Amino acid sequence: MVTKFHTEIASLKGDVLAMGRLAQGMLRQSMVALKAQDVTLAETIGEEKQKLADYDDEIEQKCLRLIALNQPMAKDLRTIAASMKVIANLYRIGRYGKDITIVVPDLAGAPHVGNLVSLPHMGEVVDGMITDVMVAFEREDLSVIADIQSREEVVDALRYSIFRECLTYMMEDPKNITRCTNYVMIARYLERCGDHACKIAEKVHYMVTGDRIEIR
């Protein structure tokens, strides 16, 4: 029974990792679609929303069954509890990817302003954060997320930098207002994805050590 239970725990973590790949892929591809002004790619990303929701529901149900049937303790219970929190954050990351694709058709009619400001770089930083928190979850290795707070600070700084740069472009030419407003909104989405990566890091830390931390 113990072996079967630990096999189920491993299966649960595998499902969480699969959901992570989907959510991260949605965000990553949304940035590709944005940069390339690829409306067709944006539409395919939007179609992944239901699959993301299905993962969320199925993994939550699996967690509840594992708790009800096995009454886990210590590390096993923390792993299940952390998984339930991680998928909630992954769901939001994937949804922000979908939200970015919504504005792609509106931005596809003209060249990008300021070469998309710093949005591609911001997206890369956030993508790296997501990659590393999921590696930490899979390997139970906190070393890969030791600098997650400093990276979050970089993301915050990029958001404000993008906001200031967009204001300059909007003042220079009123025709840039709508486009730059969308850029500012996307920067906010990316910042929130960075926040969700930090929340996942907090849960991984709890899962591994039993100690709760807060990444500000």
Accessible surface in RSA format (square Angstrom, percent):
REM  Atomic radii and reference values for relative SASA: ProtOr
REM  Chains: A
REM  Algorithm: Lee & Richards
REM  Probe-radius: 1.40
REM  Slices: 20
REM RES _ NUM      All-atoms   Total-Side   Main-Chain    Non-polar    All polar
REM                ABS   REL    ABS   REL    ABS   REL    ABS   REL    ABS   REL
RES MET A   1   178.04  92.2 136.56  90.4  41.47  98.7 110.92  94.3  67.12  88.9
RES VAL A   2   105.64  69.5 101.59  92.0   4.04   9.7 104.32  90.6   1.32   3.6
RES THR A   3   108.63  77.3 103.81 105.2   4.82  11.5  70.98  95.3  37.65  56.9
RES LYS A   4   121.76  59.4 115.42  70.8   6.34  15.1  91.34  82.2  30.42  32.4
RES PHE A   5    19.61   9.8  18.68  11.6   0.93   2.4  19.38  11.7   0.23   0.7
RES HIS A   6    85.59  46.8  79.97  55.6   5.62  14.4  58.22  60.0  27.37  31.8
RES THR A   7    85.44  60.8  78.98  80.1   6.45  15.4  65.17  87.5  20.27  30.6
RES GLU A   8    52.23  30.0  50.53  38.2   1.70   4.0  26.14  50.6  26.09  21.3
RES ILE A   9    15.97   9.1  15.97  11.9   0.00   0.0  15.97  11.5   0.00   0.0
RES ALA A  10    63.11  58.0  49.71  76.7  13.40  30.5  54.18  76.3   8.93  23.7
RES SER A  11    52.36  44.2  40.13  53.6  12.23  28.2  31.21  66.5  21.15  29.6
RES LEU A  12     0.00   0.0   0.00   0.0   0.00   0.0   0.00   0.0   0.00   0.0
RES LYS A  13    24.97  12.2  24.97  15.3   0.00   0.0  17.95  16.2   7.02   7.5
RES GLY A  14    32.31  39.8   0.00   N/A  32.31  39.8  28.06  77.0   4.25   9.5
RES ASP A  15    41.47  29.0  41.26  41.1   0.21   0.5   3.61   8.5  37.86  37.8
RES VAL A  16     0.00   0.0   0.00   0.0   0.00   0.0   0.00   0.0   0.00   0.0
RES LEU A  17    24.40  13.6  22.98  16.4   1.41   3.5  22.98  16.1   1.41   3.8
RES ALA A  18    21.00  19.3  17.46  26.9   3.54   8.1  17.46  24.6   3.54   9.4
RES MET A  19     0.00   0.0   0.00   0.0   0.00   0.0   0.00   0.0   0.00   0.0
RES GLY A  20     1.04   1.3   0.00   N/A   1.04   1.3   1.04   2.8   0.00   0.0
RES ARG A  21   161.37  67.8 148.98  75.9  12.39  29.5  76.63 104.7  84.73  51.4
RES LEU A  22    25.95  14.5  18.07  12.9   7.88  19.8  25.12  17.6   0.83   2.2
RES ALA A  23     0.04   0.0   0.04   0.1   0.00   0.0   0.04   0.1   0.00   0.0
RES GLN A  24    18.40  10.3  18.28  13.4   0.12   0.3   1.88   4.0  16.51  12.5
RES GLY A  25    23.74  29.3   0.00   N/A  23.74  29.3  23.22  63.7   0.52   1.2
RES MET A  26     4.82   2.5   2.14   1.4   2.67   6.4   3.98   3.4   0.84   1.1
RES LEU A  27     4.31   2.4   4.31   3.1   0.00   0.0   4.31   3.0   0.00   0.0
RES ARG A  28   111.66  46.9 106.46  54.3   5.20  12.4  45.73  62.5  65.93  40.0
RES GLN A  29    69.08  38.6  69.08  50.5   0.00   0.0  24.74  52.7  44.34  33.6
RES SER A  30     0.00   0.0   0.00   0.0   0.00   0.0   0.00   0.0   0.00   0.0
RES MET A  31    23.28  12.1  20.64  13.7   2.64   6.3  21.01  17.9   2.27   3.0
RES VAL A  32    70.71  46.5  66.00  59.8   4.71  11.3  70.22  61.0   0.49   1.3
RES ALA A  33     0.00   0.0   0.00   0.0   0.00   0.0   0.00   0.0   0.00   0.0
RES LEU A  34     1.10   0.6   0.47   0.3   0.64   1.6   0.52   0.4   0.58   1.6
RES LYS A  35   125.81  61.4 114.37  70.2  11.45  27.3  64.96  58.5  60.85  64.8
RES ALA A  36    67.84  62.4  35.76  55.2  32.08  73.0  46.63  65.7  21.20  56.2
RES GLN A  37    48.23  27.0  34.40  25.1  13.83  32.9   6.59  14.0  41.64  31.6
RES ASP A  38    53.39  37.4  47.86  47.6   5.52  13.1  10.87  25.6  42.52  42.4
RES VAL A  39    49.97  32.9  46.51  42.1   3.46   8.3  46.51  40.4   3.46   9.4
RES THR A  40    95.75  68.1  94.77  96.1   0.98   2.3  58.86  79.1  36.89  55.8
RES LEU A  41    38.12  21.2  35.04  25.1   3.09   7.8  37.54  26.4   0.58   1.6
RES ALA A  42     3.92   3.6   2.13   3.3   1.79   4.1   2.41   3.4   1.51   4.0
RES GLU A  43   105.32  60.5  94.80  71.7  10.52  25.1  40.22  77.8  65.10  53.1
RES THR A  44    63.49  45.2  60.06  60.9   3.44   8.2  55.21  74.2   8.28  12.5
RES ILE A  45     7.39   4.2   6.22   4.6   1.16   2.8   7.39   5.3   0.00   0.0
RES GLY A  46    21.10  26.0   0.00   N/A  21.10  26.0  13.84  38.0   7.26  16.3
RES GLU A  47   136.13  78.2 107.49  81.3  28.64  68.2  52.44 101.4  83.69  68.3
RES GLU A  48    60.68  34.8  60.16  45.5   0.52   1.2   9.78  18.9  50.90  41.6
RES LYS A  49    79.39  38.7  79.39  48.7   0.00   0.0  33.69  30.3  45.70  48.7
RES GLN A  50   116.34  65.1 114.54  83.7   1.80   4.3  54.49 116.0  61.85  46.9
RES LYS A  51   110.02  53.7 105.90  65.0   4.12   9.8  55.25  49.7  54.78  58.3
RES LEU A  52     0.00   0.0   0.00   0.0   0.00   0.0   0.00   0.0   0.00   0.0
RES ALA A  53    23.39  21.5  22.27  34.4   1.11   2.5  23.14  32.6   0.24   0.6
RES ASP A  54    56.74  39.7  55.39  55.1   1.35   3.2  13.25  31.2  43.49  43.4
RES TYR A  55    50.25  23.5  49.46  28.1   0.80   2.1  23.08  17.3  27.18  33.5
RES ASP A  56    34.36  24.1  34.36  34.2   0.00   0.0   0.56   1.3  33.80  33.7
RES ASP A  57    82.45  57.8  81.14  80.8   1.31   3.1  24.31  57.2  58.14  58.0
RES GLU A  58   110.93  63.7 103.84  78.6   7.09  16.9  46.93  90.8  64.00  52.3
RES ILE A  59     2.50   1.4   1.89   1.4   0.61   1.5   2.50   1.8   0.00   0.0
RES GLU A  60    68.30  39.2  68.30  51.7   0.00   0.0   7.03  13.6  61.27  50.0
RES GLN A  61    90.79  50.8  90.78  66.3   0.01   0.0  27.35  58.2  63.44  48.1
RES LYS A  62    47.37  23.1  47.35  29.1   0.02   0.0  31.67  28.5  15.70  16.7
RES CYS A  63     0.00   0.0   0.00   0.0   0.00   0.0   0.00   0.0   0.00   0.0
RES LEU A  64    81.72  45.5  78.32  56.0   3.41   8.6  78.79  55.3   2.93   7.9
RES ARG A  65   127.94  53.7 124.92  63.7   3.02   7.2  59.93  81.9  68.01  41.2
RES LEU A  66     8.98   5.0   8.48   6.1   0.50   1.3   8.97   6.3   0.00   0.0
RES ILE A  67    58.68  33.4  57.23  42.6   1.46   3.5  57.23  41.2   1.46   4.0
RES ALA A  68    76.24  70.1  45.33  70.0  30.91  70.3  55.12  77.6  21.12  55.9
RES LEU A  69   142.95  79.6 110.81  79.3  32.14  80.8 113.23  79.5  29.71  80.0
RES ASN A  70    47.34  32.6  21.05  20.3  26.29  63.3  10.10  24.3  37.24  36.0
RES GLN A  71   148.14  82.8 132.45  96.8  15.69  37.4  40.34  85.9 107.80  81.8
RES PRO A  72    14.54  10.6   0.77   0.7  13.78  50.1   7.16   5.9   7.38  45.9
RES MET A  73   152.88  79.2 142.85  94.5  10.03  23.9 103.34  87.9  49.54  65.6
RES ALA A  74    72.23  66.4  52.34  80.8  19.88  45.2  64.90  91.4   7.33  19.4
RES LYS A  75    69.91  34.1  69.40  42.6   0.50   1.2  42.17  38.0  27.74  29.5
RES ASP A  76    35.24  24.7  34.68  34.5   0.56   1.3   0.94   2.2  34.29  34.2
RES LEU A  77    71.30  39.7  71.30  51.0   0.00   0.0  71.30  50.1   0.00   0.0
RES ARG A  78    44.56  18.7  43.99  22.4   0.57   1.4  10.90  14.9  33.66  20.4
RES THR A  79     4.12   2.9   4.12   4.2   0.00   0.0   0.74   1.0   3.38   5.1
RES ILE A  80     0.00   0.0   0.00   0.0   0.00   0.0   0.00   0.0   0.00   0.0
RES ALA A  81    38.23  35.2  33.99  52.5   4.25   9.7  36.99  52.1   1.24   3.3
RES ALA A  82     1.13   1.0   0.00   0.0   1.13   2.6   1.08   1.5   0.05   0.1
RES SER A  83     0.00   0.0   0.00   0.0   0.00   0.0   0.00   0.0   0.00   0.0
RES MET A  84    52.31  27.1  44.59  29.5   7.72  18.4  36.39  30.9  15.92  21.1
RES LYS A  85   112.72  55.0 112.45  69.0   0.26   0.6  55.76  50.2  56.95  60.7
RES VAL A  86     0.00   0.0   0.00   0.0   0.00   0.0   0.00   0.0   0.00   0.0
RES ILE A  87     4.04   2.3   4.04   3.0   0.00   0.0   4.04   2.9   0.00   0.0
RES ALA A  88    53.57  49.3  47.21  72.9   6.36  14.5  51.24  72.2   2.32   6.2
RES ASN A  89    17.94  12.4  17.32  16.7   0.62   1.5   0.82   2.0  17.12  16.5
RES LEU A  90     0.09   0.1   0.09   0.1   0.00   0.0   0.09   0.1   0.00   0.0
RES TYR A  91    45.43  21.2  45.43  25.8   0.00   0.0  28.26  21.2  17.17  21.2
RES ARG A  92    83.63  35.1  83.63  42.6   0.00   0.0  32.28  44.1  51.36  31.1
RES ILE A  93     0.05   0.0   0.05   0.0   0.00   0.0   0.05   0.0   0.00   0.0
RES GLY A  94     0.00   0.0   0.00   N/A   0.00   0.0   0.00   0.0   0.00   0.0
RES ARG A  95    52.33  22.0  52.33  26.7   0.00   0.0   0.25   0.3  52.08  31.6
RES TYR A  96    27.81  13.0  27.81  15.8   0.00   0.0   7.17   5.4  20.64  25.4
RES GLY A  97     0.00   0.0   0.00   N/A   0.00   0.0   0.00   0.0   0.00   0.0
RES LYS A  98    38.62  18.8  38.62  23.7   0.00   0.0  15.18  13.7  23.44  25.0
RES ASP A  99    27.80  19.5  25.87  25.8   1.92   4.6   4.57  10.8  23.22  23.2
RES ILE A 100     0.00   0.0   0.00   0.0   0.00   0.0   0.00   0.0   0.00   0.0
RES THR A 101     8.42   6.0   5.39   5.5   3.03   7.2   0.78   1.1   7.64  11.5
RES ILE A 102   102.52  58.3  87.80  65.4  14.72  35.5  94.80  68.3   7.73  21.0
RES VAL A 103    11.10   7.3  11.09  10.0   0.00   0.0  11.10   9.6   0.00   0.0
RES VAL A 104     0.84   0.6   0.61   0.5   0.23   0.6   0.73   0.6   0.11   0.3
RES PRO A 105    65.52  47.8  49.30  44.9  16.22  59.0  49.74  41.1  15.78  98.1
RES ASP A 106   103.93  72.8  77.78  77.4  26.14  61.8  19.64  46.2  84.28  84.1
RES LEU A 107     3.08   1.7   3.08   2.2   0.00   0.0   3.08   2.2   0.00   0.0
RES ALA A 108    33.21  30.5  12.36  19.1  20.85  47.4  12.57  17.7  20.64  54.7
RES GLY A 109    75.16  92.7   0.00   N/A  75.16  92.7  41.45 113.7  33.72  75.5
RES ALA A 110    43.59  40.1  37.13  57.3   6.46  14.7  43.40  61.1   0.19   0.5
RES PRO A 111   115.61  84.3 102.41  93.4  13.21  48.0 109.26  90.2   6.35  39.5
RES HIS A 112    38.50  21.0  17.55  12.2  20.95  53.6  17.55  18.1  20.95  24.4
RES VAL A 113    19.32  12.7  15.12  13.7   4.20  10.1  19.32  16.8   0.00   0.0
RES GLY A 114    31.40  38.7   0.00   N/A  31.40  38.7  14.48  39.7  16.92  37.9
RES ASN A 115   126.26  87.1 114.35 110.5  11.91  28.7  31.64  76.2  94.61  91.5
RES LEU A 116     2.54   1.4   2.54   1.8   0.00   0.0   2.54   1.8   0.00   0.0
RES VAL A 117    18.25  12.0   0.00   0.0  18.25  44.0   2.98   2.6  15.27  41.4
RES SER A 118    30.83  26.0  26.65  35.6   4.18   9.6   6.04  12.9  24.79  34.7
RES LEU A 119     0.00   0.0   0.00   0.0   0.00   0.0   0.00   0.0   0.00   0.0
RES PRO A 120    31.83  23.2  26.31  24.0   5.52  20.1  29.93  24.7   1.90  11.8
RES HIS A 121    94.57  51.7  91.66  63.7   2.91   7.4  66.09  68.1  28.48  33.1
RES MET A 122     0.00   0.0   0.00   0.0   0.00   0.0   0.00   0.0   0.00   0.0
RES GLY A 123     8.01   9.9   0.00   N/A   8.01   9.9   4.73  13.0   3.28   7.4
RES GLU A 124   120.84  69.4 108.43  82.0  12.41  29.5  45.12  87.3  75.72  61.8
RES VAL A 125    25.30  16.7  17.49  15.8   7.82  18.8  24.77  21.5   0.53   1.4
RES VAL A 126     0.00   0.0   0.00   0.0   0.00   0.0   0.00   0.0   0.00   0.0
RES ASP A 127    30.20  21.2  30.20  30.1   0.00   0.0   8.55  20.1  21.65  21.6
RES GLY A 128    25.42  31.3   0.00   N/A  25.42  31.3  25.15  69.0   0.26   0.6
RES MET A 129     0.00   0.0   0.00   0.0   0.00   0.0   0.00   0.0   0.00   0.0
RES ILE A 130     0.01   0.0   0.01   0.0   0.00   0.0   0.01   0.0   0.00   0.0
RES THR A 131    52.59  37.4  50.13  50.8   2.45   5.8  46.35  62.3   6.24   9.4
RES ASP A 132    36.77  25.8  36.77  36.6   0.00   0.0   0.31   0.7  36.45  36.4
RES VAL A 133     0.00   0.0   0.00   0.0   0.00   0.0   0.00   0.0   0.00   0.0
RES MET A 134    15.80   8.2  15.39  10.2   0.41   1.0  15.75  13.4   0.05   0.1
RES VAL A 135    32.48  21.4  31.87  28.9   0.61   1.5  32.28  28.1   0.20   0.5
RES ALA A 136     0.00   0.0   0.00   0.0   0.00   0.0   0.00   0.0   0.00   0.0
RES PHE A 137     0.00   0.0   0.00   0.0   0.00   0.0   0.00   0.0   0.00   0.0
RES GLU A 138    93.49  53.7  79.29  60.0  14.20  33.8  15.09  29.2  78.40  64.0
RES ARG A 139   160.97  67.6 132.18  67.4  28.79  68.5  42.09  57.5 118.88  72.0
RES GLU A 140    58.56  33.6  42.26  32.0  16.30  38.8  12.74  24.6  45.82  37.4
RES ASP A 141    49.34  34.6  45.17  45.0   4.18   9.9  15.73  37.0  33.62  33.5
RES LEU A 142    44.01  24.5  37.17  26.6   6.84  17.2  37.37  26.2   6.64  17.9
RES SER A 143    81.84  69.2  56.14  74.9  25.70  59.2  51.13 108.9  30.71  43.0
RES VAL A 144    43.68  28.7  31.22  28.3  12.46  30.0  39.31  34.2   4.37  11.8
RES ILE A 145    12.47   7.1   7.79   5.8   4.68  11.3   7.79   5.6   4.68  12.7
RES ALA A 146    89.63  82.4  48.59  75.0  41.04  93.4  59.25  83.4  30.38  80.5
RES ASP A 147    72.28  50.6  65.82  65.5   6.46  15.3  35.63  83.9  36.65  36.5
RES ILE A 148     6.69   3.8   6.69   5.0   0.00   0.0   6.69   4.8   0.00   0.0
RES GLN A 149    75.57  42.3  75.43  55.1   0.15   0.3  20.98  44.7  54.60  41.4
RES SER A 150    57.70  48.8  52.79  70.5   4.91  11.3  44.33  94.4  13.37  18.7
RES ARG A 151    44.43  18.7  44.23  22.5   0.20   0.5  29.57  40.4  14.86   9.0
RES GLU A 152     9.30   5.3   9.30   7.0   0.00   0.0   5.68  11.0   3.63   3.0
RES GLU A 153    96.70  55.5  90.67  68.6   6.02  14.3  36.38  70.4  60.32  49.2
RES VAL A 154    68.95  45.4  65.56  59.4   3.39   8.2  68.74  59.7   0.21   0.6
RES VAL A 155     0.00   0.0   0.00   0.0   0.00   0.0   0.00   0.0   0.00   0.0
RES ASP A 156    43.54  30.5  43.54  43.3   0.00   0.0  14.85  34.9  28.69  28.6
RES ALA A 157    60.09  55.3  50.38  77.7   9.71  22.1  57.70  81.3   2.39   6.3
RES LEU A 158    24.15  13.4  23.51  16.8   0.64   1.6  23.96  16.8   0.19   0.5
RES ARG A 159    60.14  25.3  59.72  30.4   0.42   1.0   1.91   2.6  58.23  35.3
RES TYR A 160   118.02  55.1 118.02  67.1   0.00   0.0  79.87  60.0  38.15  47.0
RES SER A 161    39.18  33.1  36.92  49.3   2.25   5.2  11.20  23.8  27.98  39.2
RES ILE A 162     0.36   0.2   0.22   0.2   0.13   0.3   0.36   0.3   0.00   0.0
RES PHE A 163    88.34  44.2  88.11  54.6   0.22   0.6  88.22  53.5   0.11   0.3
RES ARG A 164   145.91  61.3 142.22  72.5   3.69   8.8  67.01  91.6  78.90  47.8
RES GLU A 165    57.97  33.3  52.11  39.4   5.86  13.9  27.04  52.3  30.93  25.3
RES CYS A 166     0.00   0.0   0.00   0.0   0.00   0.0   0.00   0.0   0.00   0.0
RES LEU A 167    70.08  39.0  70.08  50.1   0.00   0.0  70.08  49.2   0.00   0.0
RES THR A 168    63.65  45.3  63.43  64.3   0.21   0.5  40.75  54.7  22.89  34.6
RES TYR A 169    52.18  24.4  52.18  29.7   0.00   0.0  28.44  21.4  23.74  29.3
RES MET A 170    30.92  16.0  26.35  17.4   4.58  10.9  20.95  17.8   9.98  13.2
RES MET A 171   150.35  77.9 117.09  77.5  33.26  79.2  84.46  71.8  65.89  87.3
RES GLU A 172   122.87  70.5  85.36  64.6  37.51  89.3  43.48  84.1  79.39  64.8
RES ASP A 173    52.68  36.9  51.76  51.5   0.93   2.2  15.15  35.7  37.53  37.4
RES PRO A 174    97.92  71.4  88.95  81.1   8.98  32.6  89.29  73.7   8.64  53.7
RES LYS A 175   183.48  89.5 152.57  93.6  30.91  73.6 104.21  93.8  79.27  84.4
RES ASN A 176    26.82  18.5  26.51  25.6   0.31   0.8   0.31   0.8  26.51  25.6
RES ILE A 177    82.52  47.0  82.52  61.5   0.00   0.0  82.52  59.4   0.00   0.0
RES THR A 178    99.65  70.9  95.28  96.6   4.36  10.4  62.74  84.3  36.91  55.8
RES ARG A 179    29.36  12.3  26.78  13.7   2.58   6.1   6.90   9.4  22.46  13.6
RES CYS A 180     0.00   0.0   0.00   0.0   0.00   0.0   0.00   0.0   0.00   0.0
RES THR A 181    73.68  52.4  71.23  72.2   2.45   5.8  63.21  84.9  10.47  15.8
RES ASN A 182    19.85  13.7  19.75  19.1   0.10   0.3   0.15   0.4  19.70  19.0
RES TYR A 183     0.00   0.0   0.00   0.0   0.00   0.0   0.00   0.0   0.00   0.0
RES VAL A 184    34.19  22.5  33.99  30.8   0.20   0.5  34.16  29.7   0.04   0.1
RES MET A 185    62.50  32.4  56.72  37.5   5.79  13.8  32.09  27.3  30.42  40.3
RES ILE A 186     0.00   0.0   0.00   0.0   0.00   0.0   0.00   0.0   0.00   0.0
RES ALA A 187     0.75   0.7   0.75   1.2   0.00   0.0   0.75   1.1   0.00   0.0
RES ARG A 188    95.92  40.3  95.92  48.9   0.00   0.0  26.96  36.8  68.96  41.8
RES TYR A 189    41.21  19.2  41.21  23.4   0.00   0.0  17.34  13.0  23.87  29.4
RES LEU A 190     0.12   0.1   0.12   0.1   0.00   0.0   0.12   0.1   0.00   0.0
RES GLU A 191    14.61   8.4  14.61  11.1   0.00   0.0   0.04   0.1  14.57  11.9
RES ARG A 192    66.20  27.8  66.20  33.7   0.00   0.0   5.27   7.2  60.93  36.9
RES CYS A 193     0.00   0.0   0.00   0.0   0.00   0.0   0.00   0.0   0.00   0.0
RES GLY A 194     0.00   0.0   0.00   N/A   0.00   0.0   0.00   0.0   0.00   0.0
RES ASP A 195    36.08  25.3  34.19  34.0   1.89   4.5  13.05  30.7  23.02  23.0
RES HIS A 196    18.12   9.9  18.09  12.6   0.03   0.1  15.89  16.4   2.23   2.6
RES ALA A 197     0.00   0.0   0.00   0.0   0.00   0.0   0.00   0.0   0.00   0.0
RES CYS A 198     5.28   4.0   5.28   5.9   0.00   0.0   5.08  12.9   0.20   0.2
RES LYS A 199    89.29  43.6  89.29  54.8   0.00   0.0  57.14  51.4  32.15  34.2
RES ILE A 200     0.00   0.0   0.00   0.0   0.00   0.0   0.00   0.0   0.00   0.0
RES ALA A 201     0.97   0.9   0.70   1.1   0.27   0.6   0.70   1.0   0.27   0.7
RES GLU A 202    13.83   7.9  12.20   9.2   1.63   3.9   2.44   4.7  11.40   9.3
RES LYS A 203    43.19  21.1  43.19  26.5   0.00   0.0  12.83  11.6  30.36  32.3
RES VAL A 204     0.00   0.0   0.00   0.0   0.00   0.0   0.00   0.0   0.00   0.0
RES HIS A 205    40.39  22.1  40.39  28.1   0.00   0.0  19.39  20.0  21.00  24.4
RES TYR A 206    40.44  18.9  40.44  23.0   0.00   0.0  13.29  10.0  27.15  33.5
RES MET A 207     0.00   0.0   0.00   0.0   0.00   0.0   0.00   0.0   0.00   0.0
RES VAL A 208    42.89  28.2  25.98  23.5  16.91  40.7  25.99  22.6  16.90  45.8
RES THR A 209    58.29  41.5  28.12  28.5  30.17  71.9  34.35  46.1  23.94  36.2
RES GLY A 210    30.83  38.0   0.00   N/A  30.83  38.0   8.69  23.9  22.14  49.6
RES ASP A 211    87.16  61.1  84.60  84.2   2.55   6.0  18.79  44.2  68.37  68.2
RES ARG A 212   168.40  70.7 137.42  70.1  30.98  73.8  65.13  89.0 103.27  62.6
RES ILE A 213    72.58  41.3  53.52  39.9  19.06  45.9  62.28  44.8  10.30  27.9
RES GLU A 214   106.58  61.2  80.54  60.9  26.04  62.0  27.40  53.0  79.18  64.6
RES ILE A 215    22.10  12.6   8.85   6.6  13.26  31.9   8.88   6.4  13.22  35.9
RES ARG A 216   196.90  82.7 160.48  81.8  36.42  86.7  89.68 122.6 107.22  65.0
END  Absolute sums over single chains surface
CHAIN  1 A    10562.5       9157.2       1405.2       5823.3       4739.2
END  Absolute sums over all chains
TOTAL         10562.5       9157.2       1405.2       5823.3       4739.2
